[in-house]
Amino acid sequence: MIQQYEEKLLTLIDLMVETASDDELFAGGYLRGHISLSAAECERDGIVSLEAMNQAVNDSLKHAQSELNPADQQLVKSLWLQLQQSAVE
């Protein structure tokens, strides 16, 4: 279940490439790493809950918060929320 969810999230990012702004491309690229890492950790730990996966990504983003300036943090958070909503539709 986690693997399918990860694939759906990454596919949504890939589909944005043709129409995304530079900021959206940056946020998507940044999120890819956090999504993939979180999915791998969930699978390693036997976690199958999508809510737990989402929380793992949130935690990963929070932990790496100092890597981004406030404007970029907001871009990433906004795209992450959009992806979560689109992935469950």
PyMOL Python script that loads the backbone (N, CA, C, O; Angstrom):
from pymol import cmd

cmd.read_pdbstr("""\
ATOM      1  N   MET A   1       0.819  -1.191   0.000  1.00  0.00           N
ATOM      2  CA  MET A   1       0.000   0.000   0.000  1.00  0.00           C
ATOM      3  C   MET A   1       0.870   1.265   0.000  1.00  0.00           C
ATOM      4  O   MET A   1       0.581   2.214  -0.729  1.00  0.00           O
ATOM      5  N   ILE A   2       1.919   1.282   0.804  1.00  0.00           N
ATOM      6  CA  ILE A   2       2.821   2.435   0.861  1.00  0.00           C
ATOM      7  C   ILE A   2       3.497   2.639  -0.491  1.00  0.00           C
ATOM      8  O   ILE A   2       3.629   3.769  -0.961  1.00  0.00           O
ATOM      9  N   GLN A   3       3.921   1.550  -1.109  1.00  0.00           N
ATOM     10  CA  GLN A   3       4.614   1.661  -2.394  1.00  0.00           C
ATOM     11  C   GLN A   3       3.698   2.264  -3.462  1.00  0.00           C
ATOM     12  O   GLN A   3       4.131   3.105  -4.249  1.00  0.00           O
ATOM     13  N   GLN A   4       2.448   1.841  -3.489  1.00  0.00           N
ATOM     14  CA  GLN A   4       1.503   2.383  -4.464  1.00  0.00           C
ATOM     15  C   GLN A   4       1.249   3.871  -4.208  1.00  0.00           C
ATOM     16  O   GLN A   4       1.141   4.667  -5.141  1.00  0.00           O
ATOM     17  N   TYR A   5       1.156   4.223  -2.939  1.00  0.00           N
ATOM     18  CA  TYR A   5       0.937   5.622  -2.570  1.00  0.00           C
ATOM     19  C   TYR A   5       2.138   6.466  -2.985  1.00  0.00           C
ATOM     20  O   TYR A   5       1.981   7.549  -3.548  1.00  0.00           O
ATOM     21  N   GLU A   6       3.332   5.965  -2.705  1.00  0.00           N
ATOM     22  CA  GLU A   6       4.547   6.680  -3.112  1.00  0.00           C
ATOM     23  C   GLU A   6       4.553   6.870  -4.627  1.00  0.00           C
ATOM     24  O   GLU A   6       4.828   7.967  -5.114  1.00  0.00           O
ATOM     25  N   GLU A   7       4.251   5.809  -5.371  1.00  0.00           N
ATOM     26  CA  GLU A   7       4.237   5.894  -6.832  1.00  0.00           C
ATOM     27  C   GLU A   7       3.224   6.916  -7.321  1.00  0.00           C
ATOM     28  O   GLU A   7       3.496   7.654  -8.269  1.00  0.00           O
ATOM     29  N   LYS A   8       2.067   6.966  -6.690  1.00  0.00           N
ATOM     30  CA  LYS A   8       1.043   7.927  -7.084  1.00  0.00           C
ATOM     31  C   LYS A   8       1.521   9.358  -6.821  1.00  0.00           C
ATOM     32  O   LYS A   8       1.341  10.237  -7.663  1.00  0.00           O
ATOM     33  N   LEU A   9       2.127   9.591  -5.657  1.00  0.00           N
ATOM     34  CA  LEU A   9       2.647  10.919  -5.338  1.00  0.00           C
ATOM     35  C   LEU A   9       3.721  11.345  -6.336  1.00  0.00           C
ATOM     36  O   LEU A   9       3.708  12.476  -6.822  1.00  0.00           O
ATOM     37  N   LEU A  10       4.646  10.443  -6.638  1.00  0.00           N
ATOM     38  CA  LEU A  10       5.730  10.768  -7.565  1.00  0.00           C
ATOM     39  C   LEU A  10       5.205  10.968  -8.982  1.00  0.00           C
ATOM     40  O   LEU A  10       5.727  11.802  -9.722  1.00  0.00           O
ATOM     41  N   THR A  11       4.186  10.219  -9.364  1.00  0.00           N
ATOM     42  CA  THR A  11       3.570  10.404 -10.681  1.00  0.00           C
ATOM     43  C   THR A  11       2.904  11.775 -10.766  1.00  0.00           C
ATOM     44  O   THR A  11       2.990  12.448 -11.793  1.00  0.00           O
ATOM     45  N   LEU A  12       2.244  12.184  -9.694  1.00  0.00           N
ATOM     46  CA  LEU A  12       1.628  13.515  -9.677  1.00  0.00           C
ATOM     47  C   LEU A  12       2.689  14.604  -9.850  1.00  0.00           C
ATOM     48  O   LEU A  12       2.457  15.590 -10.550  1.00  0.00           O
ATOM     49  N   ILE A  13       3.831  14.431  -9.225  1.00  0.00           N
ATOM     50  CA  ILE A  13       4.930  15.394  -9.398  1.00  0.00           C
ATOM     51  C   ILE A  13       5.406  15.375 -10.848  1.00  0.00           C
ATOM     52  O   ILE A  13       5.615  16.429 -11.449  1.00  0.00           O
ATOM     53  N   ASP A  14       5.578  14.184 -11.408  1.00  0.00           N
ATOM     54  CA  ASP A  14       6.028  14.066 -12.799  1.00  0.00           C
ATOM     55  C   ASP A  14       5.061  14.731 -13.770  1.00  0.00           C
ATOM     56  O   ASP A  14       5.488  15.348 -14.746  1.00  0.00           O
ATOM     57  N   LEU A  15       3.770  14.611 -13.512  1.00  0.00           N
ATOM     58  CA  LEU A  15       2.769  15.184 -14.398  1.00  0.00           C
ATOM     59  C   LEU A  15       2.776  16.711 -14.387  1.00  0.00           C
ATOM     60  O   LEU A  15       2.270  17.338 -15.318  1.00  0.00           O
ATOM     61  N   MET A  16       3.334  17.299 -13.363  1.00  0.00           N
ATOM     62  CA  MET A  16       3.401  18.758 -13.247  1.00  0.00           C
ATOM     63  C   MET A  16       4.492  19.362 -14.120  1.00  0.00           C
ATOM     64  O   MET A  16       4.450  20.556 -14.417  1.00  0.00           O
ATOM     65  N   VAL A  17       5.458  18.570 -14.532  1.00  0.00           N
ATOM     66  CA  VAL A  17       6.667  19.091 -15.161  1.00  0.00           C
ATOM     67  C   VAL A  17       6.379  20.004 -16.344  1.00  0.00           C
ATOM     68  O   VAL A  17       7.016  21.048 -16.480  1.00  0.00           O
ATOM     69  N   GLU A  18       5.451  19.641 -17.186  1.00  0.00           N
ATOM     70  CA  GLU A  18       5.202  20.429 -18.398  1.00  0.00           C
ATOM     71  C   GLU A  18       4.569  21.782 -18.123  1.00  0.00           C
ATOM     72  O   GLU A  18       4.770  22.719 -18.895  1.00  0.00           O
ATOM     73  N   THR A  19       3.815  21.905 -17.050  1.00  0.00           N
ATOM     74  CA  THR A  19       3.083  23.147 -16.798  1.00  0.00           C
ATOM     75  C   THR A  19       3.525  23.876 -15.537  1.00  0.00           C
ATOM     76  O   THR A  19       3.040  24.975 -15.265  1.00  0.00           O
ATOM     77  N   ALA A  20       4.423  23.299 -14.771  1.00  0.00           N
ATOM     78  CA  ALA A  20       4.805  23.875 -13.480  1.00  0.00           C
ATOM     79  C   ALA A  20       5.720  25.084 -13.636  1.00  0.00           C
ATOM     80  O   ALA A  20       6.494  25.192 -14.587  1.00  0.00           O
ATOM     81  N   SER A  21       5.602  25.975 -12.681  1.00  0.00           N
ATOM     82  CA  SER A  21       6.520  27.114 -12.606  1.00  0.00           C
ATOM     83  C   SER A  21       7.866  26.618 -12.067  1.00  0.00           C
ATOM     84  O   SER A  21       7.980  25.483 -11.605  1.00  0.00           O
ATOM     85  N   ASP A  22       8.868  27.474 -12.133  1.00  0.00           N
ATOM     86  CA  ASP A  22      10.174  27.109 -11.584  1.00  0.00           C
ATOM     87  C   ASP A  22      10.070  26.783 -10.096  1.00  0.00           C
ATOM     88  O   ASP A  22      10.708  25.847  -9.614  1.00  0.00           O
ATOM     89  N   ASP A  23       9.271  27.553  -9.379  1.00  0.00           N
ATOM     90  CA  ASP A  23       9.089  27.309  -7.943  1.00  0.00           C
ATOM     91  C   ASP A  23       8.438  25.947  -7.699  1.00  0.00           C
ATOM     92  O   ASP A  23       8.849  25.208  -6.805  1.00  0.00           O
ATOM     93  N   GLU A  24       7.429  25.623  -8.494  1.00  0.00           N
ATOM     94  CA  GLU A  24       6.757  24.331  -8.339  1.00  0.00           C
ATOM     95  C   GLU A  24       7.691  23.173  -8.690  1.00  0.00           C
ATOM     96  O   GLU A  24       7.657  22.124  -8.047  1.00  0.00           O
ATOM     97  N   LEU A  25       8.522  23.370  -9.712  1.00  0.00           N
ATOM     98  CA  LEU A  25       9.499  22.336 -10.069  1.00  0.00           C
ATOM     99  C   LEU A  25      10.495  22.123  -8.934  1.00  0.00           C
ATOM    100  O   LEU A  25      10.856  20.988  -8.621  1.00  0.00           O
ATOM    101  N   PHE A  26      10.937  23.216  -8.324  1.00  0.00           N
ATOM    102  CA  PHE A  26      11.845  23.112  -7.188  1.00  0.00           C
ATOM    103  C   PHE A  26      11.185  22.347  -6.043  1.00  0.00           C
ATOM    104  O   PHE A  26      11.770  21.416  -5.489  1.00  0.00           O
ATOM    105  N   ALA A  27       9.970  22.746  -5.696  1.00  0.00           N
ATOM    106  CA  ALA A  27       9.258  22.113  -4.576  1.00  0.00           C
ATOM    107  C   ALA A  27       9.019  20.631  -4.866  1.00  0.00           C
ATOM    108  O   ALA A  27       9.170  19.793  -3.977  1.00  0.00           O
ATOM    109  N   GLY A  28       8.651  20.307  -6.093  1.00  0.00           N
ATOM    110  CA  GLY A  28       8.429  18.912  -6.458  1.00  0.00           C
ATOM    111  C   GLY A  28       9.696  18.087  -6.360  1.00  0.00           C
ATOM    112  O   GLY A  28       9.681  16.974  -5.835  1.00  0.00           O
ATOM    113  N   GLY A  29      10.784  18.630  -6.862  1.00  0.00           N
ATOM    114  CA  GLY A  29      12.059  17.923  -6.772  1.00  0.00           C
ATOM    115  C   GLY A  29      12.492  17.730  -5.332  1.00  0.00           C
ATOM    116  O   GLY A  29      13.000  16.671  -4.966  1.00  0.00           O
ATOM    117  N   TYR A  30      12.292  18.744  -4.524  1.00  0.00           N
ATOM    118  CA  TYR A  30      12.655  18.667  -3.111  1.00  0.00           C
ATOM    119  C   TYR A  30      11.810  17.609  -2.399  1.00  0.00           C
ATOM    120  O   TYR A  30      12.324  16.824  -1.602  1.00  0.00           O
ATOM    121  N   LEU A  31      10.524  17.600  -2.693  1.00  0.00           N
ATOM    122  CA  LEU A  31       9.620  16.643  -2.047  1.00  0.00           C
ATOM    123  C   LEU A  31       9.895  15.199  -2.447  1.00  0.00           C
ATOM    124  O   LEU A  31       9.708  14.289  -1.641  1.00  0.00           O
ATOM    125  N   ARG A  32      10.336  14.980  -3.676  1.00  0.00           N
ATOM    126  CA  ARG A  32      10.596  13.612  -4.150  1.00  0.00           C
ATOM    127  C   ARG A  32      11.497  12.862  -3.174  1.00  0.00           C
ATOM    128  O   ARG A  32      11.218  11.719  -2.814  1.00  0.00           O
ATOM    129  N   GLY A  33      12.566  13.504  -2.755  1.00  0.00           N
ATOM    130  CA  GLY A  33      13.498  12.849  -1.831  1.00  0.00           C
ATOM    131  C   GLY A  33      12.858  12.526  -0.497  1.00  0.00           C
ATOM    132  O   GLY A  33      13.056  11.436   0.041  1.00  0.00           O
ATOM    133  N   HIS A  34      12.102  13.450   0.033  1.00  0.00           N
ATOM    134  CA  HIS A  34      11.451  13.229   1.329  1.00  0.00           C
ATOM    135  C   HIS A  34      10.379  12.142   1.231  1.00  0.00           C
ATOM    136  O   HIS A  34      10.227  11.331   2.145  1.00  0.00           O
ATOM    137  N   ILE A  35       9.646  12.127   0.133  1.00  0.00           N
ATOM    138  CA  ILE A  35       8.609  11.111  -0.064  1.00  0.00           C
ATOM    139  C   ILE A  35       9.241   9.726  -0.183  1.00  0.00           C
ATOM    140  O   ILE A  35       8.808   8.781   0.475  1.00  0.00           O
ATOM    141  N   SER A  36      10.264   9.614  -1.021  1.00  0.00           N
ATOM    142  CA  SER A  36      10.909   8.308  -1.232  1.00  0.00           C
ATOM    143  C   SER A  36      11.579   7.790   0.036  1.00  0.00           C
ATOM    144  O   SER A  36      11.478   6.606   0.357  1.00  0.00           O
ATOM    145  N   LEU A  37      12.258   8.671   0.748  1.00  0.00           N
ATOM    146  CA  LEU A  37      12.911   8.270   1.990  1.00  0.00           C
ATOM    147  C   LEU A  37      11.880   7.824   3.027  1.00  0.00           C
ATOM    148  O   LEU A  37      12.061   6.802   3.689  1.00  0.00           O
ATOM    149  N   SER A  38      10.822   8.578   3.161  1.00  0.00           N
ATOM    150  CA  SER A  38       9.779   8.238   4.132  1.00  0.00           C
ATOM    151  C   SER A  38       9.097   6.923   3.772  1.00  0.00           C
ATOM    152  O   SER A  38       8.807   6.113   4.652  1.00  0.00           O
ATOM    153  N   ALA A  39       8.839   6.708   2.487  1.00  0.00           N
ATOM    154  CA  ALA A  39       8.217   5.451   2.054  1.00  0.00           C
ATOM    155  C   ALA A  39       9.131   4.274   2.357  1.00  0.00           C
ATOM    156  O   ALA A  39       8.674   3.236   2.836  1.00  0.00           O
ATOM    157  N   ALA A  40      10.413   4.433   2.081  1.00  0.00           N
ATOM    158  CA  ALA A  40      11.363   3.348   2.357  1.00  0.00           C
ATOM    159  C   ALA A  40      11.427   3.039   3.848  1.00  0.00           C
ATOM    160  O   ALA A  40      11.482   1.872   4.238  1.00  0.00           O
ATOM    161  N   GLU A  41      11.421   4.065   4.675  1.00  0.00           N
ATOM    162  CA  GLU A  41      11.457   3.859   6.120  1.00  0.00           C
ATOM    163  C   GLU A  41      10.183   3.177   6.609  1.00  0.00           C
ATOM    164  O   GLU A  41      10.236   2.297   7.468  1.00  0.00           O
ATOM    165  N   CYS A  42       9.046   3.582   6.067  1.00  0.00           N
ATOM    166  CA  CYS A  42       7.778   2.950   6.453  1.00  0.00           C
ATOM    167  C   CYS A  42       7.782   1.474   6.070  1.00  0.00           C
ATOM    168  O   CYS A  42       7.394   0.622   6.869  1.00  0.00           O
ATOM    169  N   GLU A  43       8.214   1.175   4.865  1.00  0.00           N
ATOM    170  CA  GLU A  43       8.259  -0.220   4.419  1.00  0.00           C
ATOM    171  C   GLU A  43       9.230  -1.029   5.268  1.00  0.00           C
ATOM    172  O   GLU A  43       8.939  -2.165   5.642  1.00  0.00           O
ATOM    173  N   ARG A  44      10.373  -0.447   5.568  1.00  0.00           N
ATOM    174  CA  ARG A  44      11.362  -1.125   6.407  1.00  0.00           C
ATOM    175  C   ARG A  44      10.784  -1.454   7.782  1.00  0.00           C
ATOM    176  O   ARG A  44      11.049  -2.517   8.345  1.00  0.00           O
ATOM    177  N   ASP A  45       9.989  -0.523   8.311  1.00  0.00           N
ATOM    178  CA  ASP A  45       9.433  -0.689   9.656  1.00  0.00           C
ATOM    179  C   ASP A  45       8.084  -1.406   9.663  1.00  0.00           C
ATOM    180  O   ASP A  45       7.475  -1.563  10.722  1.00  0.00           O
ATOM    181  N   GLY A  46       7.614  -1.841   8.501  1.00  0.00           N
ATOM    182  CA  GLY A  46       6.349  -2.565   8.424  1.00  0.00           C
ATOM    183  C   GLY A  46       5.124  -1.687   8.594  1.00  0.00           C
ATOM    184  O   GLY A  46       4.052  -2.181   8.942  1.00  0.00           O
ATOM    185  N   ILE A  47       5.266  -0.408   8.357  1.00  0.00           N
ATOM    186  CA  ILE A  47       4.149   0.528   8.493  1.00  0.00           C
ATOM    187  C   ILE A  47       3.361   0.541   7.185  1.00  0.00           C
ATOM    188  O   ILE A  47       3.937   0.713   6.110  1.00  0.00           O
ATOM    189  N   VAL A  48       2.050   0.359   7.277  1.00  0.00           N
ATOM    190  CA  VAL A  48       1.216   0.316   6.077  1.00  0.00           C
ATOM    191  C   VAL A  48       0.175   1.436   6.031  1.00  0.00           C
ATOM    192  O   VAL A  48      -0.541   1.572   5.039  1.00  0.00           O
ATOM    193  N   SER A  49       0.087   2.223   7.074  1.00  0.00           N
ATOM    194  CA  SER A  49      -0.897   3.292   7.164  1.00  0.00           C
ATOM    195  C   SER A  49      -0.449   4.509   6.335  1.00  0.00           C
ATOM    196  O   SER A  49       0.677   4.988   6.466  1.00  0.00           O
ATOM    197  N   LEU A  50      -1.362   4.990   5.481  1.00  0.00           N
ATOM    198  CA  LEU A  50      -1.060   6.184   4.695  1.00  0.00           C
ATOM    199  C   LEU A  50      -0.923   7.409   5.600  1.00  0.00           C
ATOM    200  O   LEU A  50      -0.139   8.314   5.317  1.00  0.00           O
ATOM    201  N   GLU A  51      -1.684   7.429   6.677  1.00  0.00           N
ATOM    202  CA  GLU A  51      -1.566   8.538   7.629  1.00  0.00           C
ATOM    203  C   GLU A  51      -0.167   8.552   8.247  1.00  0.00           C
ATOM    204  O   GLU A  51       0.428   9.615   8.426  1.00  0.00           O
ATOM    205  N   ALA A  52       0.354   7.368   8.571  1.00  0.00           N
ATOM    206  CA  ALA A  52       1.697   7.278   9.128  1.00  0.00           C
ATOM    207  C   ALA A  52       2.742   7.700   8.095  1.00  0.00           C
ATOM    208  O   ALA A  52       3.737   8.338   8.439  1.00  0.00           O
ATOM    209  N   MET A  53       2.518   7.348   6.853  1.00  0.00           N
ATOM    210  CA  MET A  53       3.422   7.759   5.774  1.00  0.00           C
ATOM    211  C   MET A  53       3.413   9.276   5.636  1.00  0.00           C
ATOM    212  O   MET A  53       4.468   9.900   5.530  1.00  0.00           O
ATOM    213  N   ASN A  54       2.213   9.871   5.636  1.00  0.00           N
ATOM    214  CA  ASN A  54       2.114  11.331   5.555  1.00  0.00           C
ATOM    215  C   ASN A  54       2.829  11.989   6.734  1.00  0.00           C
ATOM    216  O   ASN A  54       3.519  12.995   6.568  1.00  0.00           O
ATOM    217  N   GLN A  55       2.661  11.421   7.907  1.00  0.00           N
ATOM    218  CA  GLN A  55       3.322  11.970   9.086  1.00  0.00           C
ATOM    219  C   GLN A  55       4.835  11.835   8.977  1.00  0.00           C
ATOM    220  O   GLN A  55       5.568  12.725   9.408  1.00  0.00           O
ATOM    221  N   ALA A  56       5.305  10.737   8.407  1.00  0.00           N
ATOM    222  CA  ALA A  56       6.748  10.546   8.214  1.00  0.00           C
ATOM    223  C   ALA A  56       7.318  11.619   7.284  1.00  0.00           C
ATOM    224  O   ALA A  56       8.410  12.133   7.521  1.00  0.00           O
ATOM    225  N   VAL A  57       6.576  11.953   6.225  1.00  0.00           N
ATOM    226  CA  VAL A  57       7.017  13.021   5.318  1.00  0.00           C
ATOM    227  C   VAL A  57       6.997  14.356   6.056  1.00  0.00           C
ATOM    228  O   VAL A  57       7.935  15.144   5.941  1.00  0.00           O
ATOM    229  N   ASN A  58       5.929  14.613   6.814  1.00  0.00           N
ATOM    230  CA  ASN A  58       5.857  15.856   7.598  1.00  0.00           C
ATOM    231  C   ASN A  58       7.043  15.968   8.546  1.00  0.00           C
ATOM    232  O   ASN A  58       7.664  17.025   8.656  1.00  0.00           O
ATOM    233  N   ASP A  59       7.352  14.874   9.227  1.00  0.00           N
ATOM    234  CA  ASP A  59       8.473  14.878  10.161  1.00  0.00           C
ATOM    235  C   ASP A  59       9.798  15.112   9.440  1.00  0.00           C
ATOM    236  O   ASP A  59      10.658  15.846   9.927  1.00  0.00           O
ATOM    237  N   SER A  60       9.953  14.485   8.282  1.00  0.00           N
ATOM    238  CA  SER A  60      11.167  14.654   7.497  1.00  0.00           C
ATOM    239  C   SER A  60      11.331  16.108   7.056  1.00  0.00           C
ATOM    240  O   SER A  60      12.424  16.668   7.127  1.00  0.00           O
ATOM    241  N   LEU A  61      10.238  16.706   6.603  1.00  0.00           N
ATOM    242  CA  LEU A  61      10.280  18.109   6.187  1.00  0.00           C
ATOM    243  C   LEU A  61      10.596  19.022   7.364  1.00  0.00           C
ATOM    244  O   LEU A  61      11.373  19.969   7.236  1.00  0.00           O
ATOM    245  N   LYS A  62       9.997  18.737   8.495  1.00  0.00           N
ATOM    246  CA  LYS A  62      10.244  19.559   9.686  1.00  0.00           C
ATOM    247  C   LYS A  62      11.706  19.452  10.116  1.00  0.00           C
ATOM    248  O   LYS A  62      12.327  20.448  10.487  1.00  0.00           O
ATOM    249  N   HIS A  63      12.244  18.247  10.064  1.00  0.00           N
ATOM    250  CA  HIS A  63      13.637  18.021  10.458  1.00  0.00           C
ATOM    251  C   HIS A  63      14.602  18.782   9.531  1.00  0.00           C
ATOM    252  O   HIS A  63      15.652  19.247   9.975  1.00  0.00           O
ATOM    253  N   ALA A  64      14.249  18.904   8.270  1.00  0.00           N
ATOM    254  CA  ALA A  64      15.117  19.558   7.280  1.00  0.00           C
ATOM    255  C   ALA A  64      14.770  21.028   7.073  1.00  0.00           C
ATOM    256  O   ALA A  64      15.262  21.660   6.138  1.00  0.00           O
ATOM    257  N   GLN A  65      13.947  21.556   7.922  1.00  0.00           N
ATOM    258  CA  GLN A  65      13.433  22.914   7.783  1.00  0.00           C
ATOM    259  C   GLN A  65      14.534  23.961   7.606  1.00  0.00           C
ATOM    260  O   GLN A  65      14.343  24.939   6.883  1.00  0.00           O
ATOM    261  N   SER A  66      15.663  23.770   8.250  1.00  0.00           N
ATOM    262  CA  SER A  66      16.734  24.764   8.178  1.00  0.00           C
ATOM    263  C   SER A  66      17.403  24.800   6.804  1.00  0.00           C
ATOM    264  O   SER A  66      18.178  25.714   6.524  1.00  0.00           O
ATOM    265  N   GLU A  67      17.117  23.819   5.941  1.00  0.00           N
ATOM    266  CA  GLU A  67      17.702  23.799   4.598  1.00  0.00           C
ATOM    267  C   GLU A  67      17.081  24.856   3.682  1.00  0.00           C
ATOM    268  O   GLU A  67      17.691  25.265   2.693  1.00  0.00           O
ATOM    269  N   LEU A  68      15.877  25.290   4.016  1.00  0.00           N
ATOM    270  CA  LEU A  68      15.128  26.185   3.132  1.00  0.00           C
ATOM    271  C   LEU A  68      14.829  27.515   3.806  1.00  0.00           C
ATOM    272  O   LEU A  68      14.697  27.595   5.028  1.00  0.00           O
ATOM    273  N   ASN A  69      14.727  28.553   2.989  1.00  0.00           N
ATOM    274  CA  ASN A  69      14.288  29.838   3.536  1.00  0.00           C
ATOM    275  C   ASN A  69      12.768  29.768   3.729  1.00  0.00           C
ATOM    276  O   ASN A  69      12.118  28.875   3.185  1.00  0.00           O
ATOM    277  N   PRO A  70      12.203  30.696   4.496  1.00  0.00           N
ATOM    278  CA  PRO A  70      10.761  30.627   4.792  1.00  0.00           C
ATOM    279  C   PRO A  70       9.863  30.570   3.557  1.00  0.00           C
ATOM    280  O   PRO A  70       8.862  29.854   3.561  1.00  0.00           O
ATOM    281  N   ALA A  71      10.197  31.304   2.510  1.00  0.00           N
ATOM    282  CA  ALA A  71       9.360  31.289   1.306  1.00  0.00           C
ATOM    283  C   ALA A  71       9.382  29.907   0.644  1.00  0.00           C
ATOM    284  O   ALA A  71       8.344  29.406   0.212  1.00  0.00           O
ATOM    285  N   ASP A  72      10.561  29.298   0.568  1.00  0.00           N
ATOM    286  CA  ASP A  72      10.668  27.959  -0.014  1.00  0.00           C
ATOM    287  C   ASP A  72       9.974  26.916   0.865  1.00  0.00           C
ATOM    288  O   ASP A  72       9.364  25.977   0.354  1.00  0.00           O
ATOM    289  N   GLN A  73      10.069  27.081   2.169  1.00  0.00           N
ATOM    290  CA  GLN A  73       9.364  26.171   3.084  1.00  0.00           C
ATOM    291  C   GLN A  73       7.871  26.207   2.797  1.00  0.00           C
ATOM    292  O   GLN A  73       7.215  25.166   2.767  1.00  0.00           O
ATOM    293  N   GLN A  74       7.338  27.393   2.589  1.00  0.00           N
ATOM    294  CA  GLN A  74       5.904  27.535   2.323  1.00  0.00           C
ATOM    295  C   GLN A  74       5.521  26.899   0.987  1.00  0.00           C
ATOM    296  O   GLN A  74       4.479  26.254   0.877  1.00  0.00           O
ATOM    297  N   LEU A  75       6.364  27.083  -0.020  1.00  0.00           N
ATOM    298  CA  LEU A  75       6.120  26.447  -1.319  1.00  0.00           C
ATOM    299  C   LEU A  75       6.044  24.934  -1.187  1.00  0.00           C
ATOM    300  O   LEU A  75       5.132  24.300  -1.719  1.00  0.00           O
ATOM    301  N   VAL A  76       7.005  24.360  -0.476  1.00  0.00           N
ATOM    302  CA  VAL A  76       7.071  22.912  -0.305  1.00  0.00           C
ATOM    303  C   VAL A  76       5.865  22.417   0.479  1.00  0.00           C
ATOM    304  O   VAL A  76       5.246  21.423   0.100  1.00  0.00           O
ATOM    305  N   LYS A  77       5.524  23.100   1.568  1.00  0.00           N
ATOM    306  CA  LYS A  77       4.369  22.692   2.376  1.00  0.00           C
ATOM    307  C   LYS A  77       3.079  22.753   1.566  1.00  0.00           C
ATOM    308  O   LYS A  77       2.238  21.858   1.652  1.00  0.00           O
ATOM    309  N   SER A  78       2.934  23.808   0.784  1.00  0.00           N
ATOM    310  CA  SER A  78       1.726  23.969  -0.022  1.00  0.00           C
ATOM    311  C   SER A  78       1.611  22.847  -1.057  1.00  0.00           C
ATOM    312  O   SER A  78       0.541  22.261  -1.223  1.00  0.00           O
ATOM    313  N   LEU A  79       2.702  22.552  -1.746  1.00  0.00           N
ATOM    314  CA  LEU A  79       2.662  21.473  -2.731  1.00  0.00           C
ATOM    315  C   LEU A  79       2.423  20.131  -2.058  1.00  0.00           C
ATOM    316  O   LEU A  79       1.698  19.295  -2.597  1.00  0.00           O
ATOM    317  N   TRP A  80       3.012  19.912  -0.900  1.00  0.00           N
ATOM    318  CA  TRP A  80       2.813  18.653  -0.179  1.00  0.00           C
ATOM    319  C   TRP A  80       1.333  18.461   0.166  1.00  0.00           C
ATOM    320  O   TRP A  80       0.799  17.361   0.023  1.00  0.00           O
ATOM    321  N   LEU A  81       0.682  19.513   0.613  1.00  0.00           N
ATOM    322  CA  LEU A  81      -0.748  19.419   0.918  1.00  0.00           C
ATOM    323  C   LEU A  81      -1.564  19.110  -0.339  1.00  0.00           C
ATOM    324  O   LEU A  81      -2.487  18.297  -0.297  1.00  0.00           O
ATOM    325  N   GLN A  82      -1.226  19.755  -1.450  1.00  0.00           N
ATOM    326  CA  GLN A  82      -1.924  19.502  -2.712  1.00  0.00           C
ATOM    327  C   GLN A  82      -1.744  18.052  -3.154  1.00  0.00           C
ATOM    328  O   GLN A  82      -2.695  17.406  -3.593  1.00  0.00           O
ATOM    329  N   LEU A  83      -0.518  17.551  -3.036  1.00  0.00           N
ATOM    330  CA  LEU A  83      -0.241  16.178  -3.440  1.00  0.00           C
ATOM    331  C   LEU A  83      -1.029  15.181  -2.600  1.00  0.00           C
ATOM    332  O   LEU A  83      -1.589  14.220  -3.129  1.00  0.00           O
ATOM    333  N   GLN A  84      -1.070  15.411  -1.293  1.00  0.00           N
ATOM    334  CA  GLN A  84      -1.821  14.504  -0.416  1.00  0.00           C
ATOM    335  C   GLN A  84      -3.293  14.450  -0.813  1.00  0.00           C
ATOM    336  O   GLN A  84      -3.893  13.376  -0.854  1.00  0.00           O
ATOM    337  N   GLN A  85      -3.868  15.609  -1.102  1.00  0.00           N
ATOM    338  CA  GLN A  85      -5.271  15.654  -1.488  1.00  0.00           C
ATOM    339  C   GLN A  85      -5.508  14.978  -2.826  1.00  0.00           C
ATOM    340  O   GLN A  85      -6.472  14.230  -2.986  1.00  0.00           O
ATOM    341  N   SER A  86      -4.640  15.235  -3.781  1.00  0.00           N
ATOM    342  CA  SER A  86      -4.795  14.653  -5.115  1.00  0.00           C
ATOM    343  C   SER A  86      -4.573  13.147  -5.120  1.00  0.00           C
ATOM    344  O   SER A  86      -5.198  12.430  -5.900  1.00  0.00           O
ATOM    345  N   ALA A  87      -3.698  12.670  -4.266  1.00  0.00           N
ATOM    346  CA  ALA A  87      -3.360  11.248  -4.245  1.00  0.00           C
ATOM    347  C   ALA A  87      -4.487  10.373  -3.725  1.00  0.00           C
ATOM    348  O   ALA A  87      -4.546   9.186  -4.046  1.00  0.00           O
ATOM    349  N   VAL A  88      -5.379  10.939  -2.931  1.00  0.00           N
ATOM    350  CA  VAL A  88      -6.469  10.139  -2.370  1.00  0.00           C
ATOM    351  C   VAL A  88      -7.771  10.281  -3.153  1.00  0.00           C
ATOM    352  O   VAL A  88      -8.761   9.621  -2.838  1.00  0.00           O
ATOM    353  N   GLU A  89      -7.773  11.126  -4.153  1.00  0.00           N
ATOM    354  CA  GLU A  89      -8.993  11.334  -4.968  1.00  0.00           C
ATOM    355  C   GLU A  89      -9.174  10.196  -5.938  1.00  0.00           C
ATOM    356  O   GLU A  89     -10.136  10.186  -6.707  1.00  0.00           O
TER     357      GLU A  89
END
""", "prot")
cmd.dss("prot")
cmd.show_as("cartoon", "prot")
cmd.util.cbc("prot")
cmd.orient("prot")
